[in-house]
């Protein structure tokens, strides 16, 4: 029989301060990266979808992180963009490092806030 676990008291959780941001979902990271690659090349959804052999709607949903695309679909889009799975994963790793890197300290204890493009 399954054990029931009590839910934490919201007031108690709020008193501990804000919780750290959860890790992003893989489908969101892949989608953001695919969209950036396509836009950097100045291509439309239609052009890339046609070369990848998928529908424009499906590619759009991939880019928005709404579809948990199969490895075959991701590979097809990457091929249409002239990229590899290694390029994709390395790019996502770089993006994550940039987003989670601590802000450089300034004289007097101030910090610089870097915004990702």
Order of alpha helices (4+ residues) and beta strands (2+ residues): alpha-alpha-alpha-alpha-alpha-alpha
